[in-house]
Each structure stands twice: as C-alpha cells, then as structure tokens.
C-alpha cells in the first residue's frame, strides 16, 4: 500500500479439503493476504494460484468457485436479507434458492427484514450466507466469528467443518478467537510483519505435554509440599482443587507411584494439553 509493505515473501500451499487459519497480531498481514487471494487487491509482485490456475489471468473462471467473507461485509441496507442474496446470486449468474443459505445461518425468520434493521451479528451471519451461497469449492473468510453469539458460533463451526469433511471444501480464514481456530483449523500459519513465522498442523500444536500434569489429590497442600522437595520435580504450584506439577526427569507413572506410596488418594491425573495460546507465545517470542 504505497510505501507500506503489508505482506512479503509469503509462500504457502493450501491443499484441497483443508481448513487453514492465518494467525498474527493486528497489522500482521492476514487481511491483505486474504484479499489478495480473493482478488480484491492485486499483489505488487508474486503470484496467487487457485485451483491450479493463475488467479490474475483466469479470475473469471475461478471467482465462480470462491465464496468470500470480508472483514466488514457490505450490503444494500434498504433491501431485505433475501433481496440482498438474490442480488448476489444474480451477480454470480447462478440460479440458486437463497433460502437454503439463510436457513443455514439462522436468518430465514428475518428474510424479509431490511438489512438496516440488523444487528452486527446478524450482518455477520448474512455475510456468511452470502459467502456459502454458491456452494463454493474455496471459502475465504476474514474473521468469520466476529460478533456471533456462542450458539451461532457453535452452529457455524459445525457447518464449516462439515463442508471441509464431507464436501472437501477448502477454507482459508483468519481469526483472533483461538478456541474457534482450534475447532475449525487443520493447520495454522502465523504471520508477523507480513512474513510467515511458522506453519503447523493443529494436532501437533495441541499435543499433550506429559511433563506438565494436573493432579487432583485428597490433600493438595501436603502433596505439593512433599513433591517440592523431590529432585525430579521442576516446579509445583497449588491451584484451586488441584496441584500443577512440572516434571524434570520423571514420567507421569513415577509421579503416581510416588504419591500413592506416600499415602495420598489420587482422584485424577491429567497431562496438560498445549493450547494455541501457548504455541503463539512460543512462536512469537523465539
Ligand atoms: P488485523 O488483525 O488488525 O485485522 P491484519 O493482520 O489483517 O490485521 P492487514 O489489514 O493485512 O493486517 O494490514 C497489514 C499492514 O498493511 C498494516 O501495516 C496496515 O496498516 C497496512 N494496511 C492495510 N490496509 C491498508 C491500506 N488500505 N492502506 C495502507 N496501509 C494498509
């Protein structure tokens, strides 16, 4: 953008039937990347290939197979939700029943209401309905869950995940809502100042960390005290109703045997699952 280099040297391949999330701080370049993919802006240099085709040269044939949700979806406010989608269907030159999309996002009951009366979340739902209207092969979604209530978020996550799993739709999206990312993404790509910092499968990001264990025990304070003096324990902290133990040179099995040999009653031993937040902190601070 003029003298601002928003994205640089980004090289990313997304497979068919994969959901990938672009993560990163405000201004990292996520929206710019999504807009370049959707053809809304043209990159100064570099190439976007979609369905194996050069997106700049063959945009018309590609565009019909893409659904796009921008950060702030715009509508004709004086038209109803249904009329807006009919317009979108006509622009896409497709003979589509728009009510299916309205129903999927939970807006069928307000199909005849003018968009100017819609709340933020309702506009976002309508944006999603517009993105999925043509049943595209590729969905490009910028912050799809912003403004949605928890019930709608759950429904949208279920719907989008089923598109990926059943119809092999590809989804490229951005989000700051880490729980939603954990649920929808197969892979996450972290951007920082327009560059790709890391890209990993979500199952490896969210793996269990067997060296950090939450222990539910009958006498947490006494157990924490006893563990603190063991050389194989790196750290122990008392949390409400449990103790959190970081092991140095020991397995969870050793920890269990030790506590039982000391006469404690174990109510549960849970290896800690890494979170996306842990991953981001690590990636962004190294
Ligand atoms: P956010 O999480 O806040 O949505 P983002 O990762 O989507 O951020 P971008 O919107 O892609 O980030 O912005 C990347 C960089 O490009 C930022 O430095 C931003 O200020 C700049 N930028 C974005 N749009 C424009 C524009 N239209 N004109 C000039 N600079 C822009």
py3Dmol code that shows the C-alpha trace and the ligand (Angstrom):
import py3Dmol

protein = """\
ATOM      1  CA  UNK A   1       0.000   0.000   0.000  1.00  0.00           C
ATOM      2  CA  UNK A   2       2.145   2.903  -1.221  1.00  0.00           C
ATOM      3  CA  UNK A   3       5.255   2.750   0.925  1.00  0.00           C
ATOM      4  CA  UNK A   4       3.771   0.134   3.329  1.00  0.00           C
ATOM      5  CA  UNK A   5       4.848  -3.442   2.603  1.00  0.00           C
ATOM      6  CA  UNK A   6       1.984  -5.413   4.174  1.00  0.00           C
ATOM      7  CA  UNK A   7       2.974  -8.929   3.065  1.00  0.00           C
ATOM      8  CA  UNK A   8       6.350 -10.066   1.826  1.00  0.00           C
ATOM      9  CA  UNK A   9       7.902 -13.377   0.756  1.00  0.00           C
ATOM     10  CA  UNK A  10       4.846 -15.358   1.759  1.00  0.00           C
ATOM     11  CA  UNK A  11       4.949 -18.853   0.305  1.00  0.00           C
ATOM     12  CA  UNK A  12       2.039 -21.014   1.352  1.00  0.00           C
ATOM     13  CA  UNK A  13       0.396 -24.028  -0.268  1.00  0.00           C
ATOM     14  CA  UNK A  14      -3.098 -24.995   0.877  1.00  0.00           C
ATOM     15  CA  UNK A  15      -4.412 -28.443  -0.023  1.00  0.00           C
ATOM     16  CA  UNK A  16      -7.906 -29.160  -1.268  1.00  0.00           C
ATOM     17  CA  UNK A  17     -10.222 -30.040   1.606  1.00  0.00           C
ATOM     18  CA  UNK A  18      -8.092 -28.319   4.235  1.00  0.00           C
ATOM     19  CA  UNK A  19      -9.023 -25.561   6.677  1.00  0.00           C
ATOM     20  CA  UNK A  20      -6.110 -23.247   7.339  1.00  0.00           C
ATOM     21  CA  UNK A  21      -6.135 -20.255   9.656  1.00  0.00           C
ATOM     22  CA  UNK A  22      -3.934 -17.198   9.335  1.00  0.00           C
ATOM     23  CA  UNK A  23      -2.932 -16.008  12.786  1.00  0.00           C
ATOM     24  CA  UNK A  24      -0.999 -12.959  13.866  1.00  0.00           C
ATOM     25  CA  UNK A  25      -1.141  -9.648  15.673  1.00  0.00           C
ATOM     26  CA  UNK A  26      -3.105  -6.669  14.370  1.00  0.00           C
ATOM     27  CA  UNK A  27      -1.446  -5.447  11.195  1.00  0.00           C
ATOM     28  CA  UNK A  28       0.425  -8.734  10.594  1.00  0.00           C
ATOM     29  CA  UNK A  29      -0.921  -9.006   7.038  1.00  0.00           C
ATOM     30  CA  UNK A  30      -3.783 -11.518   7.351  1.00  0.00           C
ATOM     31  CA  UNK A  31      -6.486  -9.403   5.715  1.00  0.00           C
ATOM     32  CA  UNK A  32      -4.117  -8.319   2.961  1.00  0.00           C
ATOM     33  CA  UNK A  33      -3.310 -11.969   2.206  1.00  0.00           C
ATOM     34  CA  UNK A  34      -6.987 -12.960   2.160  1.00  0.00           C
ATOM     35  CA  UNK A  35      -7.893 -10.002  -0.060  1.00  0.00           C
ATOM     36  CA  UNK A  36      -5.085 -10.884  -2.471  1.00  0.00           C
ATOM     37  CA  UNK A  37      -6.453 -14.461  -2.576  1.00  0.00           C
ATOM     38  CA  UNK A  38      -9.994 -13.236  -3.171  1.00  0.00           C
ATOM     39  CA  UNK A  39      -8.792 -10.927  -5.958  1.00  0.00           C
ATOM     40  CA  UNK A  40      -9.967  -7.797  -4.141  1.00  0.00           C
ATOM     41  CA  UNK A  41      -6.435  -6.380  -4.232  1.00  0.00           C
ATOM     42  CA  UNK A  42      -3.606  -7.246  -6.600  1.00  0.00           C
ATOM     43  CA  UNK A  43      -0.186  -8.070  -5.168  1.00  0.00           C
ATOM     44  CA  UNK A  44       2.613  -5.749  -6.308  1.00  0.00           C
ATOM     45  CA  UNK A  45       4.735  -8.809  -7.036  1.00  0.00           C
ATOM     46  CA  UNK A  46       4.205 -12.524  -6.661  1.00  0.00           C
ATOM     47  CA  UNK A  47       1.558 -14.937  -7.844  1.00  0.00           C
ATOM     48  CA  UNK A  48      -1.666 -16.327  -6.458  1.00  0.00           C
ATOM     49  CA  UNK A  49      -2.656 -19.694  -7.900  1.00  0.00           C
ATOM     50  CA  UNK A  50      -6.102 -21.104  -7.160  1.00  0.00           C
ATOM     51  CA  UNK A  51      -7.353 -24.481  -8.390  1.00  0.00           C
ATOM     52  CA  UNK A  52      -4.007 -24.709 -10.193  1.00  0.00           C
ATOM     53  CA  UNK A  53      -4.698 -21.568 -12.247  1.00  0.00           C
ATOM     54  CA  UNK A  54      -3.108 -18.129 -12.219  1.00  0.00           C
ATOM     55  CA  UNK A  55      -5.662 -16.092 -10.291  1.00  0.00           C
ATOM     56  CA  UNK A  56      -4.914 -12.863 -12.133  1.00  0.00           C
ATOM     57  CA  UNK A  57      -5.174 -14.318 -15.631  1.00  0.00           C
ATOM     58  CA  UNK A  58      -8.108 -16.654 -15.078  1.00  0.00           C
ATOM     59  CA  UNK A  59     -10.005 -14.755 -12.432  1.00  0.00           C
ATOM     60  CA  UNK A  60     -13.444 -15.030 -14.031  1.00  0.00           C
ATOM     61  CA  UNK A  61     -13.450 -18.833 -14.114  1.00  0.00           C
ATOM     62  CA  UNK A  62     -12.004 -19.034 -10.584  1.00  0.00           C
ATOM     63  CA  UNK A  63     -14.283 -16.409  -8.991  1.00  0.00           C
ATOM     64  CA  UNK A  64     -17.389 -18.517  -9.554  1.00  0.00           C
ATOM     65  CA  UNK A  65     -15.942 -21.213  -7.314  1.00  0.00           C
ATOM     66  CA  UNK A  66     -14.950 -18.907  -4.444  1.00  0.00           C
ATOM     67  CA  UNK A  67     -17.008 -17.664  -1.513  1.00  0.00           C
ATOM     68  CA  UNK A  68     -15.644 -14.597   0.263  1.00  0.00           C
ATOM     69  CA  UNK A  69     -16.488 -13.018   3.579  1.00  0.00           C
ATOM     70  CA  UNK A  70     -14.683  -9.682   4.012  1.00  0.00           C
ATOM     71  CA  UNK A  71     -13.914  -8.179   7.415  1.00  0.00           C
ATOM     72  CA  UNK A  72     -16.917  -5.855   7.234  1.00  0.00           C
ATOM     73  CA  UNK A  73     -19.461  -7.299   4.793  1.00  0.00           C
ATOM     74  CA  UNK A  74     -21.359  -4.584   2.945  1.00  0.00           C
ATOM     75  CA  UNK A  75     -24.994  -4.858   1.901  1.00  0.00           C
ATOM     76  CA  UNK A  76     -27.746  -2.773   0.363  1.00  0.00           C
ATOM     77  CA  UNK A  77     -29.245  -1.660   3.658  1.00  0.00           C
ATOM     78  CA  UNK A  78     -32.592  -0.660   2.116  1.00  0.00           C
ATOM     79  CA  UNK A  79     -33.115  -4.176   0.719  1.00  0.00           C
ATOM     80  CA  UNK A  80     -34.147  -7.205   2.740  1.00  0.00           C
ATOM     81  CA  UNK A  81     -31.801 -10.060   3.611  1.00  0.00           C
ATOM     82  CA  UNK A  82     -33.423 -12.241   0.942  1.00  0.00           C
ATOM     83  CA  UNK A  83     -33.245  -9.482  -1.696  1.00  0.00           C
ATOM     84  CA  UNK A  84     -29.555  -8.944  -0.946  1.00  0.00           C
ATOM     85  CA  UNK A  85     -28.818 -12.613  -1.514  1.00  0.00           C
ATOM     86  CA  UNK A  86     -30.940 -12.698  -4.684  1.00  0.00           C
ATOM     87  CA  UNK A  87     -28.798  -9.809  -5.959  1.00  0.00           C
ATOM     88  CA  UNK A  88     -25.637 -11.725  -5.068  1.00  0.00           C
ATOM     89  CA  UNK A  89     -26.947 -14.855  -6.813  1.00  0.00           C
ATOM     90  CA  UNK A  90     -27.733 -12.843  -9.951  1.00  0.00           C
ATOM     91  CA  UNK A  91     -24.268 -11.276  -9.915  1.00  0.00           C
ATOM     92  CA  UNK A  92     -22.820 -14.781  -9.682  1.00  0.00           C
ATOM     93  CA  UNK A  93     -25.093 -15.699 -12.621  1.00  0.00           C
ATOM     94  CA  UNK A  94     -26.340 -18.711 -10.754  1.00  0.00           C
ATOM     95  CA  UNK A  95     -29.872 -19.974 -10.350  1.00  0.00           C
ATOM     96  CA  UNK A  96     -29.856 -20.578  -6.626  1.00  0.00           C
ATOM     97  CA  UNK A  97     -32.517 -20.807  -3.953  1.00  0.00           C
ATOM     98  CA  UNK A  98     -31.230 -18.291  -1.444  1.00  0.00           C
ATOM     99  CA  UNK A  99     -33.414 -19.525   1.420  1.00  0.00           C
ATOM    100  CA  UNK A 100     -31.170 -22.544   1.982  1.00  0.00           C
ATOM    101  CA  UNK A 101     -28.236 -20.254   2.818  1.00  0.00           C
ATOM    102  CA  UNK A 102     -30.455 -18.040   5.019  1.00  0.00           C
ATOM    103  CA  UNK A 103     -31.653 -21.102   6.873  1.00  0.00           C
ATOM    104  CA  UNK A 104     -28.109 -22.381   7.391  1.00  0.00           C
ATOM    105  CA  UNK A 105     -27.097 -19.181   9.175  1.00  0.00           C
ATOM    106  CA  UNK A 106     -30.346 -18.950  11.156  1.00  0.00           C
ATOM    107  CA  UNK A 107     -31.762 -15.905   9.341  1.00  0.00           C
ATOM    108  CA  UNK A 108     -34.713 -17.419   7.497  1.00  0.00           C
ATOM    109  CA  UNK A 109     -37.184 -15.989  10.005  1.00  0.00           C
ATOM    110  CA  UNK A 110     -35.973 -12.449   9.218  1.00  0.00           C
ATOM    111  CA  UNK A 111     -35.537 -12.985   5.465  1.00  0.00           C
ATOM    112  CA  UNK A 112     -37.995 -10.148   4.709  1.00  0.00           C
ATOM    113  CA  UNK A 113     -36.496  -7.655   7.169  1.00  0.00           C
ATOM    114  CA  UNK A 114     -34.445  -4.783   5.763  1.00  0.00           C
ATOM    115  CA  UNK A 115     -30.719  -5.157   6.446  1.00  0.00           C
ATOM    116  CA  UNK A 116     -30.597  -1.662   8.001  1.00  0.00           C
ATOM    117  CA  UNK A 117     -32.500  -3.146  10.970  1.00  0.00           C
ATOM    118  CA  UNK A 118     -29.896  -5.903  11.507  1.00  0.00           C
ATOM    119  CA  UNK A 119     -27.556  -6.132  14.477  1.00  0.00           C
ATOM    120  CA  UNK A 120     -23.793  -6.614  13.998  1.00  0.00           C
ATOM    121  CA  UNK A 121     -24.089 -10.380  14.489  1.00  0.00           C
ATOM    122  CA  UNK A 122     -27.000 -10.624  12.038  1.00  0.00           C
ATOM    123  CA  UNK A 123     -24.968  -8.785   9.385  1.00  0.00           C
ATOM    124  CA  UNK A 124     -22.114 -11.188  10.002  1.00  0.00           C
ATOM    125  CA  UNK A 125     -24.480 -14.157   9.578  1.00  0.00           C
ATOM    126  CA  UNK A 126     -25.752 -12.635   6.328  1.00  0.00           C
ATOM    127  CA  UNK A 127     -22.146 -12.211   5.184  1.00  0.00           C
ATOM    128  CA  UNK A 128     -21.582 -15.908   5.841  1.00  0.00           C
ATOM    129  CA  UNK A 129     -24.796 -16.780   3.978  1.00  0.00           C
ATOM    130  CA  UNK A 130     -23.507 -14.767   1.010  1.00  0.00           C
ATOM    131  CA  UNK A 131     -20.121 -16.499   1.151  1.00  0.00           C
ATOM    132  CA  UNK A 132     -21.649 -20.006   1.088  1.00  0.00           C
ATOM    133  CA  UNK A 133     -24.480 -19.092  -1.300  1.00  0.00           C
ATOM    134  CA  UNK A 134     -22.988 -20.639  -4.435  1.00  0.00           C
ATOM    135  CA  UNK A 135     -21.681 -23.715  -2.575  1.00  0.00           C
ATOM    136  CA  UNK A 136     -18.097 -22.762  -3.461  1.00  0.00           C
ATOM    137  CA  UNK A 137     -15.035 -25.029  -3.501  1.00  0.00           C
ATOM    138  CA  UNK A 138     -12.942 -22.414  -1.702  1.00  0.00           C
ATOM    139  CA  UNK A 139     -14.096 -20.238   1.179  1.00  0.00           C
ATOM    140  CA  UNK A 140     -12.042 -17.191   2.123  1.00  0.00           C
ATOM    141  CA  UNK A 141     -13.274 -15.865   5.452  1.00  0.00           C
ATOM    142  CA  UNK A 142     -11.888 -12.828   7.256  1.00  0.00           C
ATOM    143  CA  UNK A 143     -12.769 -13.038  10.955  1.00  0.00           C
ATOM    144  CA  UNK A 144     -15.903 -15.168  10.348  1.00  0.00           C
ATOM    145  CA  UNK A 145     -16.909 -15.422  14.019  1.00  0.00           C
ATOM    146  CA  UNK A 146     -16.745 -11.747  14.958  1.00  0.00           C
ATOM    147  CA  UNK A 147     -19.972 -10.624  16.589  1.00  0.00           C
ATOM    148  CA  UNK A 148     -21.643 -14.053  16.570  1.00  0.00           C
ATOM    149  CA  UNK A 149     -23.271 -15.248  19.781  1.00  0.00           C
ATOM    150  CA  UNK A 150     -21.968 -18.538  21.275  1.00  0.00           C
ATOM    151  CA  UNK A 151     -24.869 -20.622  19.952  1.00  0.00           C
ATOM    152  CA  UNK A 152     -24.467 -19.308  16.403  1.00  0.00           C
ATOM    153  CA  UNK A 153     -20.671 -19.698  16.608  1.00  0.00           C
ATOM    154  CA  UNK A 154     -21.122 -23.380  17.510  1.00  0.00           C
ATOM    155  CA  UNK A 155     -23.549 -23.863  14.616  1.00  0.00           C
ATOM    156  CA  UNK A 156     -21.245 -22.094  12.143  1.00  0.00           C
ATOM    157  CA  UNK A 157     -18.239 -24.107  13.298  1.00  0.00           C
ATOM    158  CA  UNK A 158     -20.225 -27.312  12.811  1.00  0.00           C
ATOM    159  CA  UNK A 159     -21.415 -26.214   9.383  1.00  0.00           C
ATOM    160  CA  UNK A 160     -17.997 -25.097   8.142  1.00  0.00           C
ATOM    161  CA  UNK A 161     -16.289 -28.205   9.476  1.00  0.00           C
ATOM    162  CA  UNK A 162     -18.854 -30.390   7.694  1.00  0.00           C
ATOM    163  CA  UNK A 163     -18.143 -28.538   4.423  1.00  0.00           C
ATOM    164  CA  UNK A 164     -14.479 -29.494   4.811  1.00  0.00           C
ATOM    165  CA  UNK A 165     -15.055 -33.074   5.952  1.00  0.00           C
ATOM    166  CA  UNK A 166     -17.936 -34.022   3.659  1.00  0.00           C
ATOM    167  CA  UNK A 167     -17.755 -31.770   0.592  1.00  0.00           C
ATOM    168  CA  UNK A 168     -13.938 -31.338   0.682  1.00  0.00           C
ATOM    169  CA  UNK A 169     -14.310 -27.568   0.598  1.00  0.00           C
ATOM    170  CA  UNK A 170     -11.090 -25.656   1.266  1.00  0.00           C
ATOM    171  CA  UNK A 171     -11.243 -22.877   3.848  1.00  0.00           C
ATOM    172  CA  UNK A 172      -8.672 -20.127   4.327  1.00  0.00           C
ATOM    173  CA  UNK A 173      -9.646 -17.902   7.216  1.00  0.00           C
ATOM    174  CA  UNK A 174      -8.315 -15.504   9.824  1.00  0.00           C
ATOM    175  CA  UNK A 175      -9.377 -15.208  13.423  1.00  0.00           C
ATOM    176  CA  UNK A 176      -8.272 -13.917  16.789  1.00  0.00           C
ATOM    177  CA  UNK A 177     -10.707 -16.266  18.561  1.00  0.00           C
ATOM    178  CA  UNK A 178      -8.348 -19.060  19.473  1.00  0.00           C
ATOM    179  CA  UNK A 179     -10.908 -21.587  20.689  1.00  0.00           C
ATOM    180  CA  UNK A 180     -12.757 -21.321  17.362  1.00  0.00           C
ATOM    181  CA  UNK A 181      -9.466 -21.694  15.489  1.00  0.00           C
ATOM    182  CA  UNK A 182      -8.654 -24.841  17.490  1.00  0.00           C
ATOM    183  CA  UNK A 183     -12.024 -26.294  16.458  1.00  0.00           C
ATOM    184  CA  UNK A 184     -12.040 -25.444  12.759  1.00  0.00           C
ATOM    185  CA  UNK A 185      -8.435 -25.342  11.552  1.00  0.00           C
ATOM    186  CA  UNK A 186      -6.432 -28.307  10.301  1.00  0.00           C
ATOM    187  CA  UNK A 187      -3.367 -26.075  10.079  1.00  0.00           C
ATOM    188  CA  UNK A 188      -2.334 -22.669  11.350  1.00  0.00           C
ATOM    189  CA  UNK A 189       0.012 -20.177   9.690  1.00  0.00           C
ATOM    190  CA  UNK A 190       1.436 -17.407  11.842  1.00  0.00           C
ATOM    191  CA  UNK A 191       2.198 -14.083  10.162  1.00  0.00           C
ATOM    192  CA  UNK A 192       4.345 -11.376  11.661  1.00  0.00           C
ATOM    193  CA  UNK A 193       5.033  -8.044   9.927  1.00  0.00           C
ATOM    194  CA  UNK A 194       3.898  -9.588   6.654  1.00  0.00           C
ATOM    195  CA  UNK A 195       6.168 -12.619   6.860  1.00  0.00           C
ATOM    196  CA  UNK A 196       5.402 -16.244   7.621  1.00  0.00           C
ATOM    197  CA  UNK A 197       6.778 -17.091  11.065  1.00  0.00           C
ATOM    198  CA  UNK A 198       5.518 -20.662  11.391  1.00  0.00           C
ATOM    199  CA  UNK A 199       3.050 -23.081   9.887  1.00  0.00           C
ATOM    200  CA  UNK A 200       1.957 -26.255  11.684  1.00  0.00           C
ATOM    201  CA  UNK A 201      -0.722 -28.926  11.867  1.00  0.00           C
ATOM    202  CA  UNK A 202      -3.207 -28.186  14.634  1.00  0.00           C
ATOM    203  CA  UNK A 203      -2.894 -31.685  16.118  1.00  0.00           C
ATOM    204  CA  UNK A 204       0.827 -31.169  16.721  1.00  0.00           C
ATOM    205  CA  UNK A 205       0.172 -27.674  18.129  1.00  0.00           C
ATOM    206  CA  UNK A 206      -2.398 -29.036  20.584  1.00  0.00           C
ATOM    207  CA  UNK A 207      -0.456 -32.159  21.605  1.00  0.00           C
ATOM    208  CA  UNK A 208      -0.434 -33.291  25.232  1.00  0.00           C
ATOM    209  CA  UNK A 209       2.568 -32.217  27.260  1.00  0.00           C
ATOM    210  CA  UNK A 210       3.316 -35.185  29.517  1.00  0.00           C
ATOM    211  CA  UNK A 211       5.905 -33.226  31.511  1.00  0.00           C
ATOM    212  CA  UNK A 212       3.206 -30.924  32.878  1.00  0.00           C
ATOM    213  CA  UNK A 213       0.488 -32.693  34.855  1.00  0.00           C
ATOM    214  CA  UNK A 214      -2.545 -31.576  36.826  1.00  0.00           C
ATOM    215  CA  UNK A 215      -3.110 -33.800  39.857  1.00  0.00           C
ATOM    216  CA  UNK A 216      -6.368 -33.989  41.810  1.00  0.00           C
ATOM    217  CA  UNK A 217      -5.456 -35.305  45.215  1.00  0.00           C
ATOM    218  CA  UNK A 218      -7.130 -35.533  48.642  1.00  0.00           C
ATOM    219  CA  UNK A 219      -4.664 -33.181  50.418  1.00  0.00           C
ATOM    220  CA  UNK A 220      -3.304 -30.772  47.777  1.00  0.00           C
ATOM    221  CA  UNK A 221      -1.217 -28.618  50.143  1.00  0.00           C
ATOM    222  CA  UNK A 222       0.557 -31.598  51.744  1.00  0.00           C
ATOM    223  CA  UNK A 223       1.123 -33.299  48.390  1.00  0.00           C
ATOM    224  CA  UNK A 224       2.546 -30.093  46.887  1.00  0.00           C
ATOM    225  CA  UNK A 225       4.844 -29.744  49.867  1.00  0.00           C
ATOM    226  CA  UNK A 226       6.112 -33.312  49.563  1.00  0.00           C
ATOM    227  CA  UNK A 227       6.672 -33.018  45.807  1.00  0.00           C
ATOM    228  CA  UNK A 228       8.518 -29.693  46.040  1.00  0.00           C
ATOM    229  CA  UNK A 229      11.491 -31.386  47.727  1.00  0.00           C
ATOM    230  CA  UNK A 230      11.878 -34.107  45.068  1.00  0.00           C
ATOM    231  CA  UNK A 231      14.832 -33.618  42.669  1.00  0.00           C
ATOM    232  CA  UNK A 232      12.804 -34.909  39.696  1.00  0.00           C
ATOM    233  CA  UNK A 233      10.169 -32.205  40.138  1.00  0.00           C
ATOM    234  CA  UNK A 234      10.989 -28.929  38.416  1.00  0.00           C
ATOM    235  CA  UNK A 235       8.056 -26.912  39.723  1.00  0.00           C
ATOM    236  CA  UNK A 236       4.885 -27.469  41.680  1.00  0.00           C
ATOM    237  CA  UNK A 237       2.074 -24.999  42.219  1.00  0.00           C
ATOM    238  CA  UNK A 238      -1.201 -25.197  44.063  1.00  0.00           C
ATOM    239  CA  UNK A 239      -4.255 -24.251  42.028  1.00  0.00           C
ATOM    240  CA  UNK A 240      -7.864 -24.313  43.262  1.00  0.00           C
ATOM    241  CA  UNK A 241      -8.724 -28.010  43.840  1.00  0.00           C
ATOM    242  CA  UNK A 242      -5.550 -29.380  42.239  1.00  0.00           C
ATOM    243  CA  UNK A 243      -1.783 -29.185  42.042  1.00  0.00           C
ATOM    244  CA  UNK A 244       0.107 -28.491  38.841  1.00  0.00           C
ATOM    245  CA  UNK A 245       3.400 -30.351  38.555  1.00  0.00           C
ATOM    246  CA  UNK A 246       6.196 -29.767  36.074  1.00  0.00           C
ATOM    247  CA  UNK A 247       8.375 -32.877  35.889  1.00  0.00           C
ATOM    248  CA  UNK A 248      12.105 -32.735  35.196  1.00  0.00           C
ATOM    249  CA  UNK A 249      13.378 -36.286  34.747  1.00  0.00           C
ATOM    250  CA  UNK A 250      10.347 -38.381  35.514  1.00  0.00           C
ATOM    251  CA  UNK A 251       7.293 -39.927  33.917  1.00  0.00           C
ATOM    252  CA  UNK A 252       3.683 -39.468  34.985  1.00  0.00           C
ATOM    253  CA  UNK A 253       3.782 -43.080  36.148  1.00  0.00           C
ATOM    254  CA  UNK A 254       6.629 -42.300  38.581  1.00  0.00           C
ATOM    255  CA  UNK A 255       4.675 -39.337  39.922  1.00  0.00           C
ATOM    256  CA  UNK A 256       1.606 -41.512  40.543  1.00  0.00           C
ATOM    257  CA  UNK A 257       3.624 -44.284  42.239  1.00  0.00           C
ATOM    258  CA  UNK A 258       5.369 -41.722  44.472  1.00  0.00           C
ATOM    259  CA  UNK A 259       2.170 -40.012  45.638  1.00  0.00           C
ATOM    260  CA  UNK A 260       0.444 -43.344  46.307  1.00  0.00           C
ATOM    261  CA  UNK A 261       3.460 -44.631  48.238  1.00  0.00           C
ATOM    262  CA  UNK A 262       3.176 -41.502  50.416  1.00  0.00           C
ATOM    263  CA  UNK A 263      -0.433 -42.411  51.255  1.00  0.00           C
ATOM    264  CA  UNK A 264      -2.208 -39.761  49.140  1.00  0.00           C
ATOM    265  CA  UNK A 265      -5.510 -40.619  47.478  1.00  0.00           C
ATOM    266  CA  UNK A 266      -5.374 -39.693  43.798  1.00  0.00           C
ATOM    267  CA  UNK A 267      -8.637 -38.511  42.294  1.00  0.00           C
ATOM    268  CA  UNK A 268      -7.276 -37.716  38.847  1.00  0.00           C
ATOM    269  CA  UNK A 269      -4.052 -37.227  36.894  1.00  0.00           C
ATOM    270  CA  UNK A 270      -4.354 -35.157  33.728  1.00  0.00           C
ATOM    271  CA  UNK A 271      -1.467 -34.365  31.378  1.00  0.00           C
ATOM    272  CA  UNK A 272      -1.782 -30.777  30.282  1.00  0.00           C
ATOM    273  CA  UNK A 273      -2.852 -30.149  26.708  1.00  0.00           C
ATOM    274  CA  UNK A 274      -0.925 -27.396  24.979  1.00  0.00           C
ATOM    275  CA  UNK A 275      -3.106 -24.561  23.752  1.00  0.00           C
ATOM    276  CA  UNK A 276      -2.910 -22.402  20.686  1.00  0.00           C
ATOM    277  CA  UNK A 277      -2.082 -19.511  23.010  1.00  0.00           C
ATOM    278  CA  UNK A 278       0.997 -21.438  24.320  1.00  0.00           C
ATOM    279  CA  UNK A 279       2.041 -22.081  20.719  1.00  0.00           C
ATOM    280  CA  UNK A 280       1.646 -18.444  19.694  1.00  0.00           C
ATOM    281  CA  UNK A 281       3.582 -17.215  22.718  1.00  0.00           C
ATOM    282  CA  UNK A 282       6.407 -19.626  21.861  1.00  0.00           C
ATOM    283  CA  UNK A 283       6.474 -18.876  18.122  1.00  0.00           C
ATOM    284  CA  UNK A 284       6.268 -15.106  18.591  1.00  0.00           C
ATOM    285  CA  UNK A 285       8.905 -14.952  21.338  1.00  0.00           C
ATOM    286  CA  UNK A 286      11.645 -17.004  19.657  1.00  0.00           C
TER     287      UNK A 286
END
"""
ligand_1 = """\
31
LIG
P -5.942 -7.182 11.939
O -5.736 -8.354 12.833
O -5.895 -5.882 12.690
O -7.165 -7.279 11.051
P -4.213 -7.892 9.680
O -3.233 -8.953 10.055
O -5.402 -8.307 8.931
O -4.633 -7.073 10.972
P -3.687 -6.092 7.459
O -5.013 -5.399 7.483
O -3.414 -7.029 6.351
O -3.375 -6.792 8.858
O -2.577 -4.942 7.449
C -1.203 -5.207 7.174
C -0.449 -3.892 7.082
O -0.913 -3.160 5.953
C -0.612 -2.975 8.280
O 0.600 -2.322 8.490
C -1.682 -1.970 7.816
O -1.515 -0.734 8.455
C -1.386 -1.884 6.336
N -2.583 -1.582 5.542
C -3.695 -2.351 5.446
N -4.586 -1.805 4.604
C -4.031 -0.654 4.162
C -4.446 0.381 3.244
N -5.605 0.308 2.619
N -3.597 1.407 3.044
C -2.399 1.470 3.660
N -1.933 0.540 4.524
C -2.726 -0.512 4.769
"""
view = py3Dmol.view(width=600, height=400)
view.addModel(protein, "pdb")
view.setStyle({"model": 0}, {"cartoon": {"style": "trace"}})
view.addModel(ligand_1, "xyz")
view.setStyle({"model": 1}, {"stick": {}})
view.zoomTo()
view.show()
